[in-house]
Amino acid sequence: MHLTIVAATLFEIEPTRQFLVDNFEQQKDSLVFTKKEITVQILITGVGTTATAFALGQYLAHVKTDLLLNAGIAGAFSVKHKIGDVFLIEKDRFGDLGVEESDGRFVDIYELEMPAPNTPPYQDGWLVNPGAAAQKFLPTATAITVQKVHGTTDSIGKIKEKYATAELESMEGAAVHYAALMTGTAFFQIRSVSNLVEPRNKDNWDIGKAIVALNAVLMGMINTD
């Protein structure tokens, strides 16, 4: 089996990389690890949808992988999701790709019919993971992907009203969903909550706790013992 761990930064999955170093055989000067019949390859894309899309396009054109495992941290729109909670993202969408109307309303590309409604891989504007609902190893959540994370009361209120079912936000997830769906590649997006989406206050964040929780799940998924 060939498993690809996709992350924006190595920092977010460093504990898993160290786990692989300690327990797998590392191919020289690479982020490729083997043990028994399993190969785990780490792909670091860079932050944001553009970097993620480019890296995945290059990668999937040359590497056949059995599963893409996108891992990272995220902000939560609701206080019911606690810092360190880990979720499997069932569906994601581009949350700030579109136009601003003269009255200040944001209209996304799906509402603009760019592409036409339900053109693959979209389902009612969402990029849905067909394999997520059947999995029982993590609770599922719905997310949006943005270029600019929300940090004011006004912008947070608007995005929560527009995408009322969205529970988390990240800066890469929808790009992974899009690339995987377009290439027919099995995938999971796993996100650990590092902060509440609120007026920006990094004192309330706990990235360390989120990373510990995220990597505990990752290491459990690839443990061959």
N, C-alpha and C positions, 0 to 999 in steps of 0.2 A: 504494500500500500504506500502511496506517495501522498503525504500530507503537507500542505503549504500554510504556514502561519503568516498572515498578512497584518502588518501594523504600520502606523504612521511613523512611530519613533521606536528605536530599540529600547529606550528607557521604559516604555510601558510594558514590555515583555522581558526585561532583563532577567528576572528570576527564572523564567522558563528557559531562556538561553543558557543560563548557568546549569540548570537541571539537565539540559541536553548535553552540555560539555561533560558533566560528571557521569552521565549514565549511558550515553551513546558514543559511537565512534564518529569523530568529526573529520570530514574531508578537508584536506589541507587548504588553508587560506580561504575558507568559505563558511557560509552559514547553512551547510548541508550536513545532516547527521543521520547515521544509520544504526539500526539494531534489529537483528533477526530479519524479518521480512518488511520492516517499516523504514521508510525514509522520511525524515522531517526536514523541510526546507523553510528557512525564514526569509521573507521578502519585506524589506523596509522601504516604504513608498515615499515618505515625506508627508508633510501635513497638507490637508485640503484635497478637494475633489480633483483638481487638475493634476497634481502630482500622483495621486492614487490611480487615476484613469490611465495616465501615461505608463506608469510602472506596470500595471496589470496588463495593459495592451502588449507591451514588450515581452512580458513574462509568459503570458498564455499563448503567444505566437510561437514559442519555442519549447515550452515545458508542458507535458501532459501530467496533470495532477488529479488525484482521486477526490480530494476535498480541499477547498479553500476555507481557512478558518481565520476570519477577520477578528482581531482582538484589540480592544482599546477602552478608554475611559469616556464618560459621557456626563452631561448635565441632566438633571431630572426636573420636569415641570411640576411635579406634585410632591408634597411633603410626605405622602404615603410611601414613597420610595426613599430608602435611607442610604446614606453614604456607605459604600461597601456592598450594597445589593448588586447581584450579577444577573443579567438577563440575556436571553436569546432573542434577537430581534426578528420578529415574524414578518414585518413589512416596514419599509422605509420610503422616503421620497425627498426630492430636492425642495427644500423649504424656502429658498430665496432666489430661485431662478425664474425670472419673469420680468414684468414691467410695473412701474409705479404710475398710476393714473393721476390726472390733474387734481383730483380730490384727496390724494394721499393713499388711496386704496392700493394694495399689492395684488396683482393678478399673476398667477404662476403660469408656466408654459402649458400645463395640462388644460387649464381653463381657457387659454388662448388657442387651444386645439393645435398645438405645435409640439408633438405630433397630434394627429387626429385621435379622438377618444378611443382608449383601449387598444391602441397600436402596441404590439408586443415590443418590449416586455412589460408594459404598463397594464395595470388593472385598476381602473377608476383613479388613475393618477399615482397609484402606489406601485412600488417594486416589491412584489411579494415572494418570499422564500417558500417554494412549494413543499419543502421538507421540514419546515419548522414546526408546524402544528402537531405532527406525529411524535415529536421528540418529547421525552419526559425528564431529561436530566437537568433542565433549568426552566424557571418560569419565563414566559414570553412577554414581549413588550413591543410597542409601536414607536417608531422614531422618525425624526426628520433630520436632514443633513443640510448644514448651512456653511456659507463662506465666512460669515461673521457671527460669532456666538452672541446671544442676546444679553444685554447688561443694563437696560434701563426699564423702569416701570412701564413706560409707554410702549416700547417695542415688545416687551414680554407679554403685555396684555393683548396686543394685536396678534402676535403669532399664536398665542394660546386660543384666542377666539377663532382664528382662521383654521387651525389644525387642532380641533378640540380633542381628537382621539390620540394625538401624539403624546407619548409619555417621556421620551428622552430626546436629546439632540446631540449630534456629533458633527464632525467636519469631514468625514470620509465614507460613512456607511453606505449611502445610496450609490456611490460610485462603484463600490464592491458589488452590491446587488446587481447593478446594471451590467457590469462586465461579466459576472458569472451567469446571469440569465441569458445574455446575448451569445455566450459561447457554450451554453449547456453544461456548465461546470457546477457540480454539487458544492454547496457552501453553507456556512453558518457565520453569522455576525454575533459576537459576544461582547457585551458592554457592561462595564462596572461603573456604578455611580460614584463620581468624585465630588459632586457639588449640586446644590439646588440652583435651578435657573432663577435668579433673583437679581435685583440691582447689584452690580458687580462688587463683590467683597471677598477677596481671596483668603481672608482670615477664616472664613467659614468653610473653606475647601479642605479636603483631606485626600490628596492625591496618593499619598503613601498607603493609606488604608485601602483605597480603591485598587491599587496595583497589587497589593498582597492578595486581595480577594479574587481579582481577575486571574492571576497566575496560579492560584490554587486550583481553579477550575481547569485551566489549560493543562497543567501538569497531570491532573487526574485523567484528562482525556487521552493523553499520549503515554501514560505509564503502561509499560508492557509486562510488568511483573504480575 
